């Protein structure tokens, strides 16, 4: 079955560490997105990519980095510059066309310890 | 002003009740509209797209009023399993080529026995 896989499900980061969240899809979608969700808040866009080797900053890109070397993969690195990284991170992909919504991965819950 | 605004609730209703959620959006250029459902600590899942003519899927009815920039979701004959957070989602500025979606903070529904 096609879908999006995020790993790990839970991640703990020490102060000053960089961590990378994995996102892989086998839906043949061109566009992929990273969102962050904080308790009681809506999803906020971190980065997105519409095509391989190209990506754009979202609304809250500071302290994050991404790459898009393969169509299937869009990893997110949370750097030490991100001062408040504890959140629920969601990866999504989308088919072409206006009328299509996102398919989400199951998310990674990141906690700073 | 937030781009997508929803009453966070919670809405506490008995089984069998009819409940309606409303949502307003600020970008008059938005082209696509969706309702997503998010269970506690899970990823959002597409519930239904929202069309100008209104659309129905079983017990769920979605309406769009472009003139008032207003979207609604009606749930009839509520079930315990309908308990979740319902996210109103619209396409963002310049999203015709990027596919970016803007999420409301969600409305929480709790259906009681």
Interface residues (C-beta under 8 A of the other chain):
Chain A: X31 X33 X35 X40 X41 X42 X43 X45 X48 X50 X56 X58 X88 X90 X94 X98 X99 X100 X101 X102 X103 X104 X105 X106 X107 X109
Chain B: X2 X4 X8 X31 X32 X34 X36 X41 X42 X43 X44 X45 X46 X49 X87 X89 X91 X96 X97 X98 X99 X100 X101 X103 X104 X105 X106
